[in-house]
Amino acid sequence: MLLALNHVHGSWLPLLKNALATMDQDYINQLETQSDWLPGIDKLFSAFSLPLPQTHYILFGESPYPRTSSANGYAFWDGAVKSLWSDSGLSKPVNRATSLRNIMKMLMLAEGLLEPSTLTQPAIAAVDKRTLIQDIETLFQHLLKHGFLLLNTSLVLSDKPVRQ
């Protein structure tokens, strides 16, 4: 499993190695030898790229996105989404990613750009978005920069049961 730790910030390594040592080693071997699970071995611990001392908040997601193009190892960060906006409001890929869509609406509500009663696509379309972040990469880099660990409660999505 050491190969999956190559993108992990060094401050997390002792904790992750200890956690992995307590898990069913047959399950660990299964993850290393099979590729029918998401986000894949190279992205499994992506969320731990944020240094532990810079981690101030944890946003827990459920599990990796169920599509290979979307699952990147970070909670809520859909790898298939590029642009956040469209002429009709949120972009179609953002609207398909339910949690991401809700986060975007929450941020707009918190900034006073929308009212609780106007969280609709037409209301979002009417907002001047020229000064807002335009793409998902920038949005999530800002979250990381501000100390948000974007962690899925289940790091692996598979049709096989997880063994601990």
N, C-alpha and C positions, 0 to 999 in steps of 0.2 A: 504493500500500500504506500510505500515511500514515494513512488512516482506521482501519486495524486497529491502529495504535499509540496510539490515544487513551486506552486504559486502562493503558498501560505506564507504570511509574514512570520518571521522567525520568533516573534514574541508569543505566537500561538502554538508553536511546535510541541513544547513539553505537555501542554494540556491535551492536544489532539492525539499525540502518541500514547499518552496514558489512557485516554478514552478508547482508542482503537484496541489497545491491549486487553481491555475488559470485554470486548465483543467476541461473539462466536467467530472463530478464525476460519471456519468453513464458509461462513457468509462473506467474510472479507475476501477470501480466495475466489468466491463466486463473482464478486464485484470486479476483481482484477482480471478474471479470465473471460467474462461475458460482457457483451456490449448491448444487450437488450434492455437497458435501463437508462433513465435520464437523471441528471444532465450529462452523464458520461464521466469517465474516470478523470479526464483532464480538467473538468469544471466542477467536480464534486465539492471541493472546499474553497471555491472562488470567494465566498463571502468573507473568508478569513484573510483576505489580502489587506484589509484595514488593520493597522497595528493595534494590538490590544490596548496600549496606553492611550491611544486616540479614540477608543470606543467609548462613547458616552451614552448611546441609546441603542436599543435593539428593536428592530421592526420584525416581528415574526410573521412569516407567511406559512401557508399550509404545506406545500410541497413544490418541487420544480414544475414549471409549466409542462403540460402534456404533449407538447410538440417539440421536436428536436431543434427547430429553428428558434424557438422561444426560450428553451431551458438553458440558462447560462450559469446557474449556481448561485444567483442572487435572488432573494425574495422580491417579488413585485416587478423586477426589471425584466420585461419581456424582450428578449433578444431579437425578435422579429419586428419590433416596432422601431421606426426611425423618427418620423415627424409626429409631433404631438397634436398638431392642429390641421383642420381642413376648413374650407370655406363654410361648411355647414356646422362647425363646432369642433369637437374632438375628432381626431382622425379615426378612420374605420378600424385600424388595428388597435388603437387605444380603447375604443368602444367594445371590442371583442374581449379584451383583457379586463374582466370585471373589476378585480381589485385595483388595478392601475387606473381604470376609469374613476373609481370612487376616490382614490387618492387625489387625482387631478381636480375633481369637483371640490373635495375638502380644502385643497390648497387655494382654489379660487374663492371659496367661501371665506376662508380665514383671511385672505387679502382684501376682502370687501368688494370683490369683483362680481360676485353673485349674491343673491339673497336665498335663504333656505327654500323659499317657494318657487325659485326660478333656476333650478339646476338642470334645465332642459338643453337639448342641442341648439335650438334657436337662441336661447339666452346666452349660451357660450359663444355662438357664432357672432353675436352682437358685441362682444367684448373686444376692445382694441388690444390685440396680442403682440403688437410690434415690440414692446419692451419686455415681454415674457420670454422665458426659455423656450426655444423652438423644437428641440430634439431630445429624445430620451437619454442619450449618452450624457449630454450636459446636465440634465436634471439629476441623474443618479450619481454623477461625479460630484455634484454639489452636496448631495446627501452624504456621500462618503467623506467628503472634505469636512463636513460638520459633525462627524463622529457617529453616523448611523451605520450599525451593523445590520445588513439586510439578510436575515437568516431564515431559512425554511425550517419548520419544526421536523420535517422529514426530509433529509438531504437527498434521498433516493426515491424515484418514482418508477415502479415496476409492477408487473402483474404477478410477481412472486412475493410471498410474505417476507417482511423484514425480520431478521433474527438478531437478537442482541447478545 
